[in-house]
Amino acid sequence: MCNRQDGEVVYVDWMPQKDQDTGKIQTPKPDFYHTMHDGPIMTVQRSPFFMDILLVVGGWNFTIWKEAVVSGPILQSAPNPIRMTSGFWSPSRPGVFYISKVDGSVDVWDLLDKTHESSITQSVSPSAITKIYPHAVSHKQHLLAVGDSSGTLHILEIPWSLRLPAPNEVTGVANYFEREVKRRGFVVQRWDFREHEKRELEAEAKKKAGIAPNVLLTDEEIEYRLKLEYQAYMVAEGNFLRELGITKEEEPLPQT
């Protein structure tokens, strides 16, 4: 997974493959691409507990993606009033990650506590934060390194509630991601159903209005229809020129 400066998320396999049509060795087309962020993406990071789960931070929101789900992210935050600068997963709790912002604060998200807003917001620096990095010094001490745009490094100690996982937290977070995947699939299914229903209603309305549905023509039928339209145009042009007196009555019309 990679990103662009306009906030577009692109998922592509960079391994060159042989094209079946041309026989050339080239990089295949992206599996999917979505514009889910309203600014440059600053972080793309895999979860240390789930290798198919990725955290993407950019602009004023963040998204969580699951590989093999191509319709979009399984979780997307609401736009934040403050632009986000980076993100990092907790090394000890699968449902916790940290988001830094330009106002010098750090949001702590705990998916087992809340999914619509951060659990904690900690003000760290008067300058914009550029990088954060949580590190487990020991089982009893975890630190969070925070660097800002003025070149200052801040070291914060992570409290025990954010470093010690809850019982069966890995299973609980995995179940949460699985429910979001199913929810995403249901939403896509409903979209497809609504689009199909809309097309059927439009076709029924055209039928009631006496409008014939679109029919696919063969190349021969298209050529014949264009020839008839051209002949009709030449006849109309000849009549118009005779009315203006440019051509005489006895002059034959141009032939196709």
Backbone as a ProteinNet text record, in pm:
[ID]
protein_1_A
[PRIMARY]
MCNRQDGEVVYVDWMPQKDQDTGKIQTPKPDFYHTMHDGPIMTVQRSPFFMDILLVVGGWNFTIWKEAVVSGPILQSAPNPIRMTSGFWSPSRPGVFYISKVDGSVDVWDLLDKTHESSITQSVSPSAITKIYPHAVSHKQHLLAVGDSSGTLHILEIPWSLRLPAPNEVTGVANYFEREVKRRGFVVQRWDFREHEKRELEAEAKKKAGIAPNVLLTDEEIEYRLKLEYQAYMVAEGNFLRELGITKEEEPLPQT
[TERTIARY]
85	0	89.2	57	131.8	32.6	83.5	-3.9	47.5	-39.3	-3.8	-23.2	31.5	25.2	-117.2	-206.4	-343.6	-431.7	-373.9	-451.1	-507.4	-465.9	-516.6	-436	-507.7	-446.6	-447.6	-331	-317	-261.9	-324.9	-278	-236.6	-108.7	-56.7	55.5	67.2	177.9	286.9	402.2	508.7	589.1	566.8	641.5	605.1	703.7	673.7	619.8	521.3	459.5	447.3	433.1	420.8	277.4	259.5	127.4	80.4	-42.1	-93	-120.1	-147.7	-181.2	-56.8	33.3	149.8	274.7	277.3	396.3	507.3	484.2	586.1	586	703.8	717.2	691.1	587	552.1	479.9	472.9	404.2	253.3	181.1	35.8	-35.2	-158.6	-238.4	-273.8	-299.9	-336.4	-462	-463.4	-583.4	-697.8	-665.7	-766.8	-697.1	-771	-722.8	-844.3	-832.1	-941.4	-886.4	-962.3	-927.4	-1008.9	-948.8	-1017.6	-963.5	-854.9	-792.6	-790.7	-805.5	-809.6	-677.2	-569	-435.5	-330.4	-204	-97.7	-95.8	-75.4	-69.5	69.9	72.6	198.3	241.7	148	179	103.1	173.8	113.5	186.4	117.7	185	97.5	161.6	92.9	82.1	-25.2	-40.7	60.1	125.6	219.1	148.1	15.3	-60	-138.2	-175.4	-251.1	-180.8	-114.5	-32.8	-114.8	-245.8	-330.2	-408.3	-378	-443.8	-344	-383.9	-294.8	-360	-278.4	-320.3	-265.8	-354.2	-316	-359.4	-264.5	-291.2	-253.5	-343.5	-314.2	-423.7	-386.5	-486.4	-549.8	-682.6	-756.5	-826.2	-786.2	-848.2	-751.8	-793.1	-717	-812.1	-756.7	-835.3	-761.6	-838	-783.3	-830.7	-737.4	-765.4	-734.6	-803	-774.5	-745.5	-632.6	-597.4	-705.7	-726.1	-828.7	-966.4	-982.9	-1107.5	-1082.3	-1129.9	-1094.6	-1198.2	-1310.4	-1416.7	-1390.3	-1296.7	-1267.5	-1219.3	-1193.5	-1144.7	-1253.6	-1212.4	-1309.8	-1340.4	-1257.4	-1283.1	-1227.2	-1308.7	-1266.2	-1309.4	-1214.2	-1247.3	-1318.1	-1392.5	-1453	-1343.2	-1363.7	-1261.9	-1232.4	-1105.4	-1062.2	-1040.6	-1072.8	-1047.1	-899.5	-811.9	-668.4	-606.3	-518.7	-456.2	-363.1	-369.2	-287.2	-152.6	-49.7	85.1	148.4	109.2	166.1	82.9	112.8	42.7	132.7	100.8	182	98.3	108.2	40.3	111	35.7	94	167.6	286.6	359.8	306.4	216.8	170.9	20.6	-57.1	-202.9	-252.8	-320.1	-361.7	-469.1	-543.4	-650.2	-614.8	-488	-446.6	-348.3	-365.2	-267.9	-267.8	-160.9	-138	-139.6	-203.9	-212.1	-159.2	-61.8	-9.4	-70.1	-70	-135	-48.5	-86.5	-5.4	-16.8	-114.8	-127.1	-41.1	41.6	130.1	68.8	-46.3	-111.8	-105.7	-131.2	-133.1	-266.3	-335.8	-459.3	-427.5	-486.4	-472.8	-606.6	-605.9	-728.4	-724.5	-833.8	-850.2	-979.3	-967	-1083.7	-1176	-1124.4	-1210.4	-1288	-1247.2	-1315.4	-1410.8	-1357.9	-1438	-1387.3	-1478.3	-1437.6	-1475.2	-1550.1	-1593.1	-1509.8	-1431.4	-1346.3	-1230.7	-1128.2	-1012.3	-1047	-976.1	-998.5	-927.7	-808.4	-728.7	-665.6	-659.6	-584.6	-485.7	-357.1	-250.4	-175.2	-172.3	-94.7	52.7	140.2	282	370.7	344.3	436.4	359.3	416.5	353.4	376.2	465.8	495.2	429	420.9	361.3	446.8	380.9	451.7	477.8	598.3	636.3	650.7	682	705.8	677.1	619.1	598.7	646.3	692.1	741.6	727.5	636.2	625.6	727.3	783.9	887.8	871.5	880.3	870.6	1009.9	1041.5	1170.9	1177.4	1070.5	1058.1	910.4	880.4	739.9	664.3	733.2	669.5	685.1	761.3	781.3	779	684.6	675.7	686	762.7	781.9	731.4	694.9	651	740.6	819	905.1	826.3	831.6	756.3	852	866	949.2	863.4	900.3	820.8	901.1	835.9	896.4	1006	1014.7	1120.7	1247.6	1245.1	1363.1	1372.3	1265.4	1265	1211.7	1277.8	1234.1	1170.7	1048.5	976.3	962.6	988.7	974.8	861.9	758.1	643.4	637.7	593.4	574.6	430.2	411.8	279.3	221.5	99.5	41.7	10.9	-4.3	-23.8	-149.4	-254	-379.2	-363.1	-259.6	-235.4	-124.6	-56.6	49.6	13.3	-78.1	-116.7	-243.6	-237.8	-356.8	-462.9	-587.4	-698.3	-703	-768.5	-780.4	-847.8	-785.7	-838.5	-856.8	-767.5	-781.2	-754.7	-661.1	-632.2	-756.2	-823.7	-945.5	-1056	-1068.1	-1172.7	-1152.4	-1028.7	-1000.9	-1017	-973.8	-991.2	-1139	-1222.3	-1366.2	-1424.6	-1372.5	-1419.3	-1386.9	-1264.1	-1226.3	-1312.5	-1341.9	-1423.2	-1565.7	-1620.6	-1754.2	-1754.7	-1645.5	-1638.2	-1626	-1555.6	-1545.9	-1683.6	-1760.1	-1895.5	-1986.3	-1970.8	-2050.5	-2018.5	-1888.4	-1847.5	-1905.8	-1903.3	-1960.6	-2109.9	-2179.8	-2324.2	-2354	-2272.9	-2291.9	-2272.9	-2168.3	-2143.8	-2258.3	-2307.6	-2419.8	-2543.6	-2569.1	-2683.8	-2664.2	-2542.3	-2515.2	-2547.7	-2497.4	-2521.8	-2671.2	-2740.2	-2885.1	-2958.2	-2921	-2985.7	-2959.2	-2834.3	-2802.5	-2883.5	-2895.1	-2974.7	-3121.6	-3171.8	-3309.8	-3333.4	-3235.9	-3248.1	-3254.4	-3167.6	-3169.7	-3302.2	-3357.2	-3485.2	-3597.6	-3597.3	-3699	-3688	-3564.2	-3545.6	-3593	-3564.4	-3611.3	-3762.5	-3825.4	-3971.6	-4033.5	-3969.4	-4021	-4010.8	-3899	-3884.8	-3986.3	-4013.3	-4109.7	-4248.6	-4286.2	-4416.8	-4425.7	-4312.1	-4310.5	-4299.3	-4286.9	-4276	-4138.6	-4037.4	-3899	-3839.2	-3790.4	-3733.1	-3601.8	-3572.9	-3444.7	-3328.2	-3211.3	-3091.8	-3063.9	-3037.6	-3009.7	-2868.7	-2790	-2655.6	-2662.7	-2602.5	-2603.5	-2470.8	-2477.3	-2354.8	-2283.3	-2159.5	-2083.3	-2151.3	-2208.9	-2278.5	-2402.7	-2475.5	-2595.5	-2559.9	-2453.1	-2410.2	-2369.4	-2293.1	-2249.8	-2369.2	-2467.6	-2586.9	-2666	-2679.1	-2754.3	-2682.5	-2549.9	-2475.5	-2489.2	-2492.8	-2508.5	-2644	-2749.7	-2883.1	-2889.3	-2826.2	-2825.7	-2750	-2641.2	-2564.1	-2644.7	-2715	-2797.8	-2908.3	-2971.5	-3076.1	-3019.6	-2897.4	-2833.8	-2806.2	-2756.3	-2726	-2852.8	-2963.7	-3090.5	-3135.7	-3128.2	-3168.1	-3078	-2947.5	-2855.6	-2887.1	-2918.1	-2950.6	-3075.7	-3178.3	-3301.8	-3276	-3191.7	-3161.2	-3085.5	-2990.6	-2914	-3002.2	-3099.3	-3190.7	-3282.6	-3323.7	-3407.9	-3332.2	-3203.5	-3121.6	-3082.7	-3110.6	-3076.2	-2931.2	-2861.9	-2721.2	-2708.7	-2796.3	-2799	-2929.6	-2926.8	-3044.8	-3127.3	-3252.2	-3345.3	-3299.7	-3240.9	-3206.4	-3077.2	-3000	-2874.7	-2899.9	-2838.4	-2862	-2799	-2854.2	-2801.7	-2673.2	-2581.9	-2459.5	-2493.2	-2417.6	-2438.2	-2342.1	-2386	-2301.8	-2227.5
-118.2	0	124	219.3	344.3	459.8	582.8	698.3	805.1	903.5	1018.1	1145.4	1255.7	1383.4	1437.4	1391.5	1439.9	1359.2	1266.2	1189.1	1059.7	1019	895	775.6	671	547.1	447.6	391.2	300	166.5	57.8	-75.7	-147.7	-180.2	-239.4	-335.7	-439.8	-534.9	-489.8	-446.3	-391.6	-499.6	-625.8	-732.3	-738.8	-717.5	-722.5	-859.7	-855.7	-977.1	-969	-1084.7	-1091.7	-1065.3	-966.1	-933.6	-1041.3	-1090.3	-1199.1	-1156.6	-1028.2	-980.6	-942.5	-864.8	-815.2	-899.9	-977.9	-1057.1	-978	-848.7	-765.3	-784.6	-765.7	-770.8	-631	-616.1	-484.8	-498.7	-387.7	-385.8	-388.2	-475.2	-481.2	-355.5	-339.7	-225.4	-237.8	-123.9	-129	-212	-282.2	-356.1	-260.5	-148.5	-46.2	83.7	193.6	323.9	405.2	470.5	548.7	680.3	786.6	915.3	932.1	899	902.4	1010.4	1077.4	1178.1	1311.7	1419.7	1553.4	1626.4	1550.9	1609.3	1502.5	1540.6	1441.8	1336.8	1211.2	1102.6	1098.9	1095.2	1102.3	967.7	876	747.9	635.7	526.9	399.6	291.6	229	134.9	13.5	-104.5	-229	-245.4	-308.8	-340.5	-448.1	-436.1	-540.8	-669.4	-665.6	-782.2	-846.4	-767	-817.2	-767.2	-855.8	-814.9	-770	-795.5	-751.1	-624.1	-562	-438.5	-323.7	-214	-99.7	28.4	111	243.9	347.4	433.6	538.4	672.4	765.1	896.8	1003.3	1098.3	1206.6	1310.3	1435.2	1541	1559.8	1558.4	1581.5	1455.2	1339.6	1216.1	1098.9	984.1	861.5	750.7	646.6	532.1	404.3	297.7	165.2	72.7	2.7	-81.9	-227.3	-315.6	-458.8	-508.9	-575.3	-629.1	-725.4	-727.8	-808.5	-743.4	-632.3	-555.9	-434.8	-440.7	-340.2	-228.5	-240.9	-141.2	-14.5	-20.1	98.2	59.9	159	129.3	68.4	-13	-70.3	26.9	129.1	233	364.4	468.6	602.2	702.2	780.3	877.6	997.5	1067.4	1193	1298.7	1397.4	1502.3	1572.6	1587.7	1653	1801.9	1889.7	2033.3	2065.5	1977.2	2000.1	1897.5	1941.7	1851	1751.9	1626.9	1520.8	1512.7	1473.3	1471.7	1332.5	1241.6	1107.3	1016.6	887.4	790	670.8	597.9	482	386.8	255	153.8	134.8	98.1	61.3	-71.2	-85.6	-212	-321.5	-285.7	-384.3	-407.4	-311.5	-326.9	-320.2	-425.1	-429.6	-329	-279.3	-185.1	-40.5	-11.5	124.9	176.9	301.9	370.3	518.1	585.8	726.2	810.3	927.4	1021.3	1156.6	1211.6	1345.1	1449.7	1576.3	1683.9	1810.4	1904.1	2024.6	2121.6	2104.6	2195	2150.2	2045.2	1999.6	1899.1	1842.1	1744.9	1605.8	1504.7	1364.8	1304.1	1242.9	1171	1024	965.7	823	757.2	664.9	593.8	453.3	413.6	279	221.9	130.3	78.4	-2.6	-54	-125.7	-30.3	95.6	196.6	279.6	342.9	425.6	407.7	417.8	413.3	540.5	630.4	753.4	874.2	860.9	970.9	914.9	997	952.5	939.5	849.7	829.4	935.8	976.4	1076.1	1171.9	1299.3	1399.1	1465.7	1454.1	1507	1617.7	1736.7	1847.1	1826.8	1833.2	1803.3	1923.2	1993.8	2098.7	2215.7	2337.4	2451.3	2449.7	2363.5	2353.2	2229.1	2225	2110.1	1985.8	1874.5	1748.5	1685.3	1640.5	1582	1430.2	1375.4	1231.3	1182.8	1062.9	998.2	853.9	799.3	662.2	602.8	507.2	439.9	326.3	308.5	206.5	141.7	6.8	-68.1	-84	-5.9	-16.3	-146.2	-177.4	-301.2	-335.4	-443.1	-481.9	-377.8	-307.2	-210.9	-65.9	-42.9	94.7	103.7	184.1	215	366.3	409.5	551.7	589.2	716.3	770.4	887.9	873.1	982	1069.3	1199.7	1295.4	1403.9	1419.2	1524.6	1631.1	1758.6	1866.2	1942.1	2037.7	2110.9	2206.2	2237.2	2324.8	2248.3	2114.5	2033.9	1982.5	1993.9	1948.6	1806.4	1725	1588.1	1580.9	1529.7	1513.5	1363.8	1322.7	1183.2	1174.7	1098.4	1080.5	935.2	914.1	777.8	736.2	620.6	568.9	502.8	539.5	480.6	332	263.4	118.2	78.4	165	131.2	125	193.1	193.5	97	39.2	-54.2	-199.5	-223	-359.8	-398.8	-501.2	-541.1	-602.2	-582.3	-643	-792.3	-871.5	-1015.3	-1041.2	-1125	-1159.9	-1036.7	-936.1	-814.9	-843.3	-931.1	-964.1	-1022.8	-1114.3	-1174.5	-1071.1	-984.1	-882	-784.8	-740.6	-648.4	-718.6	-846.3	-922.9	-937.6	-963.3	-973.8	-840.2	-730.5	-598.5	-573.2	-604.3	-585.8	-673.8	-796.5	-886.8	-832.5	-775.8	-715.6	-597.1	-517.4	-403.5	-447.9	-559.7	-613.4	-656.2	-723.5	-765.9	-645.9	-544.1	-423.5	-356.2	-352	-291.9	-369.7	-502.6	-584.7	-562.7	-545.8	-520.9	-386.7	-284	-151.4	-157.2	-226.7	-239.7	-314.7	-418.5	-494.5	-407.3	-323.4	-233.5	-129.7	-78.1	15.6	-48.1	-170.8	-239.8	-262.6	-299.8	-323.9	-195	-83.5	44.1	87.5	68.2	103.7	18.7	-112.1	-200.8	-160.3	-127.4	-84.3	46.6	139.8	266.9	247.1	157.4	131.5	69.7	-19.4	-80.9	22.7	114.5	218.9	312.3	345.4	431.2	361.5	232	157.6	148.9	131	123.1	257.6	368.6	501.9	529.6	488.3	507	423.7	304.5	217.4	278.5	335.6	399.2	524	594.3	715.4	685.2	558.8	520.1	535	544.9	557.7	418.4	384.9	252.7	241	126.6	109	107.3	134.8	132.8	-8.2	-19.5	-148.9	-145.5	-246	-254.6	-297.5	-216.8	-244.8	-305.5	-384.6	-439.4	-331.8	-357.8	-260.7	-234.2	-338.3	-321.4	-235.1	-257	-176.5	-30.8	-8.1	129	198.5	128.6	186.7	218.5	128.3	151.1	270.4	282.1	393.5	526.2	529.4	651.2	689.8	589.5	617	679.5	627	684.4	827.4	852.8	987.8	1083.9	1035.7	1121.5	1153.1	1052.9	1077	1177.2	1164.8	1259.4	1400.9	1410.3	1540.1	1602.1	1522.3	1573.7	1619.8	1547.7	1590	1722.8	1736.2	1861.9	1976.8	1949.5	2053.3	2096.5	1999.9	2035.2	2119.7	2084.6	2163.9	2305.2	2316.8	2449.3	2534.5	2474.1	2549.1	2591.6	2507.6	2545.3	2659.7	2659.1	2768.4	2900.3	2895.9	3018.1	3057.5	2971.7	3000	2972.2	2904.1	2874.5	2761.8	2662.9	2553.2	2558.9	2503.1	2501.5	2377.8	2382.8	2272.7	2144.5	2162.2	2044.2	1978.8	2047.4	1989.2	1872.3	1761.4	1645.1	1666.6	1596.1	1602.8	1521.3	1559	1480.5	1338.3	1244.8	1104	1059.4	965.8	912.3	790.5
0	0	0	-85.4	-92.8	-99.4	-107.6	-104.8	-198	-223.3	-305.8	-225.9	-277	-207.1	-196.6	-284.5	-280.4	-185.7	-107.4	-11.6	-65.1	-184.3	-243.1	-193.3	-151.7	-106.5	-222.9	-253.3	-367.3	-316.5	-358	-321	-448.8	-459.1	-582.2	-549.5	-629	-618.1	-714.1	-659.3	-742.4	-815.1	-782.9	-848.3	-996.9	-1088	-1231.9	-1273.6	-1359.9	-1410	-1561.4	-1623.9	-1769.6	-1810.5	-1898	-1947.8	-2044.9	-2024.8	-2106.9	-2250.8	-2274.1	-2408.3	-2488.4	-2426.4	-2499.9	-2478.1	-2370.8	-2341	-2275.4	-2245.6	-2184.5	-2032	-1972.3	-1828.1	-1773.4	-1694.5	-1643	-1508.8	-1436.3	-1307.7	-1330.9	-1262.1	-1284	-1235.3	-1278.4	-1236.5	-1088	-1022.8	-879.7	-856.9	-743.6	-705.4	-673.4	-611.4	-584.5	-549	-559.6	-514	-470.6	-356.2	-299.3	-245.7	-263.9	-206	-78.9	34.9	163.2	255.5	214.2	299	226.1	302.8	243.8	258.1	257.4	264.7	243.5	235.6	213.9	324.7	286.7	383.3	445.9	579	652.4	710	731	794.3	726.9	695.2	654.2	732.9	828.6	917.4	945.5	940.6	973.5	1124.7	1166.6	1307.3	1346.8	1462.9	1505.8	1548.8	1562.6	1606.3	1491	1390.1	1274.5	1148.9	1077.7	963.4	843.7	843.1	732.5	767.1	880.1	922.3	912.7	847.8	828.1	877.5	942.2	986.5	888.8	838.2	743.2	801.8	813.5	871.7	769.7	747.7	654.1	653.3	635.6	633.2	769.9	773.4	897.4	948.1	897.9	946.7	933.3	985.4	969	926.2	865.7	823.7	863.2	880.9	907.7	797.2	734.6	618.6	651.7	584.4	593	452.6	436.8	306.4	257.9	127.3	59	63.6	136.7	133.7	45.1	-78.6	-178.9	-189.8	-121	-135.3	-54.8	41.6	121.6	259.9	345.1	480.1	566.9	665	757.5	871.2	887.9	987.1	936.3	943.8	901.3	1006.5	1055.9	1159.1	1098.8	1183	1141.2	1124.8	1038.8	1022.4	1154.5	1185	1307.5	1281.4	1374.5	1351.5	1334.7	1386.6	1379.8	1286	1196	1100.2	1170.5	1124.7	1183.3	1112.1	1188.1	1131.5	1126.5	1216.1	1214.4	1303.6	1296.4	1378.6	1407.5	1514.9	1549.6	1635.9	1604.6	1684.1	1817.6	1919.3	2048.1	2034	2092.1	2081.4	2173.7	2266	2364.8	2365.1	2312.6	2311	2167.7	2118.7	1977.8	1940.8	2039.2	2007.3	2028.5	2058.6	2091.1	1986.9	1946.9	1861	1894.4	1852.9	1887.4	1759.6	1768.5	1656.3	1702.7	1631.2	1664.6	1571.6	1617.5	1542.5	1541.4	1456	1438	1554.7	1641.5	1756	1874	1854.3	1960.1	2054.5	2020.3	2106.5	2045.2	2130.4	2088.3	2131	2036.4	2065.7	2086.7	2189.7	2216	2186.4	2091.1	2051.4	2108.3	2172	2224.7	2166.2	2070.7	1999.8	2089.8	2200.4	2294.7	2384.1	2388.1	2469.4	2384.2	2278.2	2187.9	2045.9	1949.1	1808.6	1734	1798.5	1731.8	1771.8	1879.4	1923.3	2004.6	2024.5	2100.9	2248.7	2316.3	2459.6	2542.8	2497.8	2570.1	2469.7	2505	2428.8	2522.5	2491.1	2576.7	2503.4	2562.5	2506.4	2542.4	2443.2	2464.3	2435.4	2325.2	2281.7	2221.8	2229.7	2161.8	2011	1964.4	1821.6	1763	1632.1	1565.2	1587	1615.6	1634.9	1499	1478.1	1350	1355.1	1474	1482.7	1623.5	1633.3	1762.8	1751.7	1865.9	1866.4	2006.5	2025.7	2155	2164.3	2284.4	2302.4	2439.2	2441	2566	2624.4	2728.2	2795.1	2873.8	2944.8	3020.3	3031.3	3100	3117.2	3198.8	3285.8	3374.3	3329.3	3224.2	3179.1	3026.6	2975.8	2834	2818.5	2720.1	2695.7	2556.8	2543	2413.8	2378.7	2271.7	2224.9	2127.7	2149.8	2069.1	2021	1891	1834.4	1768.6	1786.9	1729.1	1623.6	1560.3	1449	1492.8	1620.2	1669.6	1705.5	1687.6	1715.2	1857.1	1933.3	2072.8	2082.5	2161.9	2186.7	2325.3	2331.6	2457	2485.4	2608.4	2649.2	2751.9	2717.9	2807.3	2852.5	2974.4	3024.1	3002	2941.9	2911.8	3037.2	3078.3	3199.9	3181	3294.5	3290.7	3214.5	3218.5	3149.1	2998.3	2944.8	2800.4	2759.1	2856.1	2820.1	2849.3	2947.2	2982.5	2906.3	2822.6	2745.9	2836.5	2800	2873.2	2843.7	2928.2	2901.5	2766.1	2685.1	2552.2	2462.4	2478.7	2396.9	2248.9	2220.2	2080.1	2013.7	2083.6	2029.1	2013.8	2113	2106.3	1991.1	1970.7	1860.5	1726.1	1718.8	1595	1561	1662.1	1638.6	1593.2	1650.7	1608.4	1461.8	1418.9	1279.3	1188.2	1232.6	1150.8	1136	1242.7	1233	1137.6	1139.1	1048.7	902.7	880	744.1	694.9	781.9	743.9	721.9	806.6	788.6	656.1	623.1	496.4	378.8	388.5	282.4	268.5	379.8	374.9	308.8	343.5	283.4	132	86.5	-56.9	-124.5	-58.5	-113.5	-128.1	-27.6	-36.5	-145.6	-163	-272.1	-407	-426.2	-552.6	-574.4	-467.1	-478.1	-514.7	-451.7	-481.9	-625.5	-673.2	-811.3	-908.9	-881.2	-966.5	-963.4	-845.5	-832.1	-906.4	-899.8	-969	-1120	-1172.1	-1317	-1359.6	-1278.6	-1312	-1312.5	-1216	-1211.9	-1332.1	-1370.4	-1487.6	-1614.4	-1627.8	-1745.1	-1747.5	-1630.9	-1624.5	-1659.9	-1613.3	-1645.7	-1795.6	-1857.7	-2002.2	-2079.1	-2028.5	-2095.6	-2091.4	-1975.2	-1963.3	-2049.6	-2067	-2149	-2297.7	-2332.7	-2472.7	-2530	-2444.1	-2489.8	-2500.3	-2618.2	-2638.9	-2564.7	-2505.9	-2437	-2534.1	-2483.7	-2567.1	-2617.6	-2747.8	-2809.3	-2867.6	-2839.6	-2894.1	-3040.1	-3129	-3271.9	-3314.2	-3421.5	-3478.1	-3558.8	-3599.4	-3678.5	-3811.8	-3872.8	-4001.5	-3986.2	-3876.3	-3852.8	-3824.6	-3751.6	-3725.1	-3853.9	-3940	-4067.5	-4157	-4161.3	-4243.9	-4192.2	-4059.8	-4002.7	-4031.7	-4019.5	-4049.4	-4196.4	-4284.2	-4427.7	-4456.1	-4393.1	-4411.2	-4358.4	-4243.3	-4187.8	-4278.7	-4340.7	-4430.7	-4556.9	-4610.3	-4727.9	-4698.3	-4581.1	-4544	-4530.4	-4476.1	-4462.7	-4599.7	-4695.9	-4829.7	-4900.1	-4881.6	-4941.4	-4883.6	-4751.1	-4687.7	-4731.6	-4747	-4790.5	-4933.1	-5021.8	-5159.8	-5169	-5091.2	-5092	-5042.4	-4940.3	-4885.6	-4987	-5061.1	-5161.6	-5278.1	-5316	-5424.4	-5382.9	-5255	-5207.4	-5208.8	-5188.7	-5192.1	-5333.2	-5429.2	-5566.9	-5600.1	-5515.2	-5540.2	-5641	-5632.7	-5730	-5807.1	-5931.3	-6016	-5989.3	-6028.2	-6005.1	-6075.1	-6196.4	-6273.6	-6228.2	-6141.5	-6099.1	-6005	-6029	-5941.8	-5804.4	-5706.8	-5571.2	-5563.5	-5476.5	-5461	-5419	-5473.8	-5442.9	-5334.2	-5252.6	-5146.8	-5198
[MASK]
++++++++++++++++++++++++++++++++++++++++++++++++++++++++++++++++++++++++++++++++++++++++++++++++++++++++++++++++++++++++++++++++++++++++++++++++++++++++++++++++++++++++++++++++++++++++++++++++++++++++++++++++++++++++++++++++++++++++++++++++++++++++++++++++

